[in-house]
Each structure stands twice: as structure tokens, then as C-alpha cells.
């Protein structure tokens, strides 16, 4: 029985940043760069996640 894993497509800043991030991801998977360096590439290449306002339940005010 196989496990289904859902992934979210990350938005890259540009096509060049997508290529850079893909190369870094390959280097990370091969063990040439560590987790901290990969996080730096994530911050450099990926669009930041926008803050979402917290919705409050409209109960009694």
C-alpha cells in the first residue's frame, strides 16, 4: 500500500531563481550543502508567504 503525499507548489521569484533553487535542492539531497544553507536558498529564491489575518468567529460582541 503506497502513501499519498500532497505537496504545495512553491512560487519562485523568477525563472532564474527557480533554476538556482532546483540546483541547491539537488546539492542538498546529495549532502553537499546542509539544512541551514538550504534554508538560505529558500529565503533567497522563494516568494515569502503572505501574512493572513486571523479571522474571528462572529459570536456575541
Buried (B, 14 or more C-beta within 10 A) or exposed (E): EEEEEEEEEEEBBEEEBBEBBEEBBEBBEEEEBEEEEBEEBBEEBBEEEEEEEEEEEEEEE
